[in-house]
């Protein structure tokens, strides 16, 4: 066969690939909300269309949702994914909840616009915040992103901290205030060196770029196939909520953008205001008042611990001492389970003593300063007889009896048989 002439099998293969291509309408207009398309294939609960506005999950951005309608029927679009098969690598599959349209049917798709718009705010906010961190310190390079929930993440190199996050927010706030246009366009791969890409592209051939330009040139430039806003102002506010160190020596910055950030901040301000009202201060003084309250609580907790310790010591000293072998047995009844631990501490200070503490709710403990008595083994034996669970070591053991009286009876029976 002459060179350059396609045989039947080759033509069949090319036809299948062309047939499976889905025109991505959102790349032409990310603000469009409805479209008309033809069903090319049906597979399980999924359909492939010849064109779509629905964004397929990729690049850290969640899939769009919405509805497909056709002659007398409709179904919810619950997920959108790119085709996994190599021969169908340009196809986009829409998972439907409800009836399925037949192959060849004309359908009208309508986006869940509120969901799409918030995804656009997240994704645009991610681009702008990543660039802001890079401008704070060139070492703060993005390794991974996550935007599948309202609280998004940036995984950064260079170990940025809280001060760096605040600095990046300030850099970004200026760009947001200037309401700079966000431009999307395709370029050939050989043209890429002319653009200051923040990260190298992950695709070959023609590459879609998303950039923000100011008077000095390109302020931000990335290769990206996601959906974005028309200008920086619509991403506001963009706030970093917290950061944490993760494996690989990276720092994960959690942030929110746009409407979701505004709702989050508003909700938390209302909560802070309610808390401030309970403490009779203004929201601006809430942290100061909370710290003072915590300090006072710590002081009172210390006084309470000392009081409990003194009371528990009184209980121990008042308990009857029964002789056993070379020592004595003290069974201490306390009137609150909070006194069990301080009573055990007091018993440990008593030489040659086997101590038992019992609270009304069945909490119990055993101490031993006798060389021939193992607290943990004795507690286990008594709990087996009385019902309950617990354990410990030679000098100290604690547990929970089903019934305090039954546990005490088991101790007394052991005492009579010893």
C-alpha positions in Angstrom: 0.0 0.0 0.0 1.5 3.4 -1.0 2.8 5.5 1.9 0.3 8.0 3.3 -2.7 6.1 2.0 -5.0 4.9 4.9 -6.3 1.4 4.8 -9.8 0.3 6.0 -8.6 -0.6 9.5 -6.7 2.7 9.9 -9.7 4.7 8.7 -11.9 2.8 11.1 -9.6 3.6 14.0 -9.4 7.3 13.1 -13.2 7.4 12.7 -13.6 6.0 16.2 -11.3 8.6 17.8 -13.0 11.5 16.0 -16.4 10.1 16.9 -15.5 10.0 20.6 -14.3 13.6 20.8 -16.5 15.7 23.0 -16.4 19.5 22.3 -15.7 21.2 25.6 -18.0 24.3 25.5 -16.9 25.6 28.9 -13.5 26.4 27.4 -15.3 28.9 25.1 -17.5 30.4 27.7 -17.3 29.4 31.4 -20.3 31.5 32.2 -22.7 29.7 29.8 -25.3 27.7 31.7 -27.2 25.7 29.1 -26.5 23.9 25.8 -27.9 21.5 23.3 -26.0 18.3 22.4 -26.5 14.9 20.8 -26.0 11.5 22.6 -23.2 9.6 21.1 -23.0 6.6 23.4 -24.7 5.0 26.4 -22.8 2.8 28.9 -24.4 1.7 32.1 -25.7 4.8 33.8 -23.5 7.1 31.7 -23.9 8.9 28.5 -21.3 10.5 26.2 -22.3 13.7 24.3 -20.8 15.3 21.2 -20.5 18.6 23.2 -20.9 19.6 26.8 -20.7 22.5 29.2 -20.2 20.1 32.1 -16.7 20.2 33.5 -15.2 16.7 34.1 -13.4 16.2 37.4 -9.7 17.1 36.9 -6.8 19.2 38.2 -8.2 19.2 41.8 -11.5 20.7 40.6 -14.7 18.7 41.3 -17.1 17.8 38.5 -20.1 19.9 37.5 -23.7 18.7 38.2 -27.0 19.7 36.7 -29.7 18.1 34.5 -30.2 16.7 31.0 -33.6 17.0 29.3 -35.0 15.4 26.2 -38.3 14.6 24.6 -40.6 14.1 27.6 -37.9 13.0 30.1 -35.0 14.3 32.2 -32.3 13.0 34.5 -29.9 14.5 37.0 -26.2 14.7 36.1 -24.5 13.6 39.3 -20.9 13.1 38.0 -18.8 13.9 35.0 -15.5 12.1 34.2 -13.1 12.0 31.3 -13.0 8.7 29.5 -10.3 6.3 30.8 -9.9 4.2 27.7 -7.0 5.3 25.4 -9.1 5.1 22.2 -11.7 7.3 23.9 -9.4 9.9 25.5 -11.4 12.9 24.2 -14.7 11.6 25.4 -16.6 12.9 28.4 -19.0 10.7 30.3 -22.0 12.0 32.2 -23.4 9.9 35.1 -27.2 10.2 35.2 -29.7 9.5 38.0 -32.9 8.7 36.3 -33.8 7.5 32.8 -31.3 7.4 30.0 -31.7 9.1 26.6 -31.3 6.9 23.5 -28.3 7.1 21.3 -28.8 9.9 18.7 -31.2 11.8 20.9 -30.9 15.6 21.1 -30.7 16.7 24.8 -30.6 20.1 26.5 -28.2 20.4 29.4 -28.4 22.8 32.2 -25.7 23.4 34.8 -26.1 23.7 38.5 -24.8 27.3 38.2 -24.4 27.9 41.9 -22.1 24.9 42.2 -20.2 25.8 39.0 -19.7 29.4 40.1 -18.3 28.4 43.5 -15.9 26.0 41.7 -14.8 28.9 39.6 -14.2 31.0 42.7 -12.2 28.2 44.3 -10.1 27.6 41.3 -9.4 31.2 40.5 -8.6 31.8 44.2 -6.2 28.9 44.1 -4.3 30.4 41.2 -4.1 33.8 42.8 -3.1 32.6 46.2 -0.4 30.2 44.8 1.1 33.2 42.9 0.9 35.4 46.1 2.8 32.8 48.1 5.4 32.6 45.3 5.8 36.4 45.5 6.2 36.3 49.3 9.0 33.8 48.8 10.1 32.0 45.6 10.7 28.9 47.7 6.9 28.5 48.3 6.2 26.5 45.2 3.0 24.5 44.8 3.2 20.7 44.6 -0.4 19.8 44.8 -3.9 21.3 45.1 -7.3 20.2 46.3 -10.5 22.0 45.6 -13.2 19.3 45.9 -14.7 20.9 49.0 -15.4 24.4 50.3 -12.1 24.2 52.3 -9.4 24.0 49.6 -5.8 23.1 50.0 -2.4 24.2 48.7 0.6 21.9 49.4 3.7 24.1 49.4 7.4 23.6 49.5 9.7 25.9 51.5 7.9 25.6 55.0 5.8 28.7 55.0 4.3 29.7 58.3 1.5 31.8 59.7 3.3 35.1 59.0 3.8 34.0 55.4 0.1 33.2 55.1 -0.9 36.6 56.2 1.7 38.2 53.9 0.3 36.2 50.9 -3.2 37.3 51.8 -2.1 41.0 51.7 -0.4 40.5 48.3 -3.6 38.9 47.0 -5.9 41.5 48.5 -4.2 44.2 46.4 -4.7 42.2 43.2 -8.3 41.6 44.1 -8.9 45.3 44.7 -7.5 46.1 41.3 -10.1 43.9 39.6 -7.7 42.6 36.9 -9.0 40.7 34.0 -8.4 36.9 33.8 -7.6 35.7 30.3 -7.8 32.2 28.9 -6.3 31.2 25.6 -4.6 28.3 23.8 -1.0 28.3 22.5 1.2 25.8 20.7 3.7 23.9 22.9 6.6 25.6 21.2 5.3 29.0 22.2 5.3 28.2 26.0 8.8 29.6 26.7 7.4 33.1 25.9 5.1 32.9 29.0 6.2 33.0 32.7 4.5 29.8 33.7 4.3 29.2 37.5 4.3 25.4 37.0 5.3 23.4 33.9 2.3 22.1 31.9 1.2 18.5 32.3 0.0 18.1 28.7 1.5 18.2 25.3 0.4 19.8 22.0 -1.7 22.9 22.3 -1.9 24.1 25.9 -4.6 26.2 27.5 -3.2 29.1 29.6 -4.9 31.1 32.3 -3.3 34.4 33.1 -3.7 37.7 35.0 -1.9 40.7 33.5 -1.1 44.1 35.2 0.9 47.1 34.1 4.1 45.3 34.6 3.2 42.2 32.6 1.9 38.8 33.4 1.2 38.8 37.2 0.1 35.1 37.1 0.3 32.6 34.4 -0.5 28.9 34.5 -1.4 26.0 32.2 -4.9 25.0 33.2 -8.0 23.4 31.7 -10.3 24.4 34.5 -13.1 27.0 34.7 -12.2 30.5 36.0 -13.8 33.9 36.7 -13.6 36.9 34.4 -11.7 39.1 36.9 -9.8 38.8 40.2 -12.4 40.8 42.1 -15.0 38.1 41.9 -12.7 35.7 43.8 -13.0 37.8 47.0 -12.6 37.1 49.8 -9.7 34.6 49.8 -8.6 33.7 53.3 -6.1 31.2 54.7 -7.8 29.3 57.6 -4.9 27.3 58.9 -1.7 25.4 58.0 -0.1 22.1 58.9 3.1 20.2 58.2 2.4 17.0 56.1 4.7 14.2 54.8 7.3 15.0 52.2 8.4 18.1 54.0 5.4 20.1 52.7 3.1 22.6 54.3 -0.6 22.3 53.6 -2.4 25.6 53.5 -6.2 25.4 53.9 -8.1 28.3 52.3 -11.5 29.4 51.2 -12.6 31.7 48.4 -15.5 33.7 47.2 -19.1 33.2 48.5 -18.1 30.1 50.5 -15.5 32.1 52.3 -17.9 35.0 52.9 -20.5 32.6 54.4 -17.9 30.8 56.5 -16.5 34.1 57.9 -20.0 35.5 58.5 -21.1 32.3 60.4 -18.1 32.4 62.6 -18.5 36.1 63.3 -22.0 35.4 64.4 -20.8 32.6 66.7 -18.1 34.9 68.1 -20.6 37.6 68.7 -22.9 35.2 70.6 -20.0 34.0 72.7 -18.9 37.6 73.4 -22.5 38.4 74.5 -22.4 35.5 77.0 -19.1 36.9 78.4 -20.4 40.5 78.4 -17.7 41.8 76.1 -17.4 43.1 72.6 -16.3 40.6 69.9 -13.1 42.5 69.6 -12.2 41.7 73.2 -13.4 38.1 73.0 -10.0 36.5 72.9 -8.8 38.6 75.8 -11.8 37.6 77.9 -11.6 34.0 77.0 -7.9 33.9 78.1 -8.8 35.6 81.4 -11.6 33.0 81.9 -9.2 30.1 81.1 -6.7 31.5 83.6 -9.3 31.8 86.3 -10.6 28.3 85.5 -7.0 26.9 85.8 -6.7 28.7 89.2 -10.0 27.3 90.4 -9.1 23.8 89.1 -5.9 23.9 91.1 -7.8 24.9 94.3 -10.3 22.2 93.6 -7.6 19.6 93.2 -6.0 20.6 96.5 -9.3 20.5 98.2 -10.0 17.0 96.8 -6.6 15.9 97.9 -7.1 17.1 101.4 -10.6 15.5 101.6 -9.3 12.2 100.2 -6.5 12.2 102.8 -9.1 12.7 105.5 -11.1 9.7 104.2 -8.0 7.6 104.2 -7.0 8.6 107.7 -10.5 7.9 109.0 -10.8 4.5 107.4 -10.5 1.5 109.7 -7.1 -0.3 109.5 -7.5 -4.1 109.6 -4.3 -6.1 110.2 -3.2 -8.5 107.4 0.1 -10.4 107.7 2.8 -7.9 108.2 0.7 -4.9 107.3 -2.9 -3.6 107.2 -5.9 -3.3 105.0 -7.8 0.0 104.6 -11.1 0.1 102.7 -11.9 3.7 101.9 -15.5 4.7 100.9 -15.6 8.0 99.1 -18.7 9.9 98.2 -17.7 10.9 94.6 -15.8 9.2 91.8 -13.5 12.3 91.5 -12.0 11.4 94.9 -10.9 8.0 93.8 -7.6 9.1 92.3 -6.5 11.4 95.2 -7.5 8.8 97.7 -5.3 6.2 95.9 -2.4 8.7 96.0 -2.9 9.1 99.7 -2.9 5.4 100.2 0.3 5.0 98.3 1.9 7.2 100.9 0.9 4.7 103.6 3.7 2.1 104.4 2.8 -1.5 104.7 -0.7 -0.9 103.5 -3.1 -2.7 101.1 -5.6 0.1 100.2 -9.0 -0.2 98.6 -11.0 2.8 97.3 -14.7 2.4 96.3 -17.0 5.2 94.9 -20.8 5.1 94.8 -20.9 4.6 91.0 -18.7 1.5 91.3 -15.4 3.1 90.3 -12.7 1.4 92.4 -8.9 1.1 92.9 -6.3 -0.9 94.8 -2.9 0.2 96.1 -0.2 -2.0 97.7 2.9 -1.0 99.6 3.3 -4.6 100.8 5.9 -6.7 99.1 3.7 -9.8 99.0 0.5 -8.2 97.7 0.0 -7.4 94.0 -2.6 -4.7 93.5 -3.4 -5.6 89.9 -4.0 -9.3 90.6 -6.1 -8.6 93.6 -8.3 -6.1 91.8 -8.8 -8.5 88.9 -9.8 -11.3 91.3 -12.3 -9.1 93.1 -13.8 -7.8 89.9 -14.2 -11.3 88.5 -16.2 -12.1 91.6 -18.2 -8.9 91.8 -18.5 -8.1 88.0 -16.6 -5.4 86.3 -13.4 -4.7 84.5 -10.0 -3.2 85.4 -6.3 -3.9 85.9 -3.0 -2.4 86.8 0.5 -3.1 88.2 1.9 -4.2 91.4 1.5 -1.0 93.4 -1.6 0.5 91.7 -4.7 -0.8 89.8 -8.0 0.8 88.9 -11.3 -0.5 87.5 -15.1 -0.2 87.3 -17.3 -2.5 89.2 -20.9 -3.2 88.2 -21.9 -2.7 91.9 -19.8 -1.0 94.6 -21.4 -3.0 97.4 -20.7 -6.3 95.6 -17.0 -5.3 95.1 -16.7 -4.4 98.8 -18.2 -7.7 99.7 -15.6 -9.5 97.6 -12.9 -7.6 99.4 -14.3 -8.5 102.8 -14.7 -12.1 101.9 -11.0 -12.2 100.8 -10.0 -10.6 104.1 -11.9 -13.2 106.1 -10.3 -16.0 104.2 -6.7 -14.6 104.4 
